[in-house]
Amino acid sequence: MASSSEKPKSKILILKSSDEDEFEIEESIAIQSVADKIKNKSVKAVRKIFNITNDYTPEEEAKVYEEHKWAHEEGKEHIDESPD
């Protein structure tokens, strides 16, 4: 068990609702929370946040980067490399 001073390694969000409209509101809040967490983060930082293993070869990653260069342009937004 982690001490109170340690950050949990992952968080699980469980939504329960008997009302479909209420669930949609809760789902929207959860989605926004994730979006806020990854906003302006680099691909490397997002992978670290969600513990995602990079399964691209360097060549595949370079190709994807080139095809989606617009999404990686510096200067449009501050890109934060930190996972927090």
Summary of the structure (lengths in Angstrom):
residues: 84
radius of gyration: 17.0
end to end distance: 22.0
largest distance: 48.5
contacts: 127
relative contact order: 0.12
helix: 48%
strand: 5%
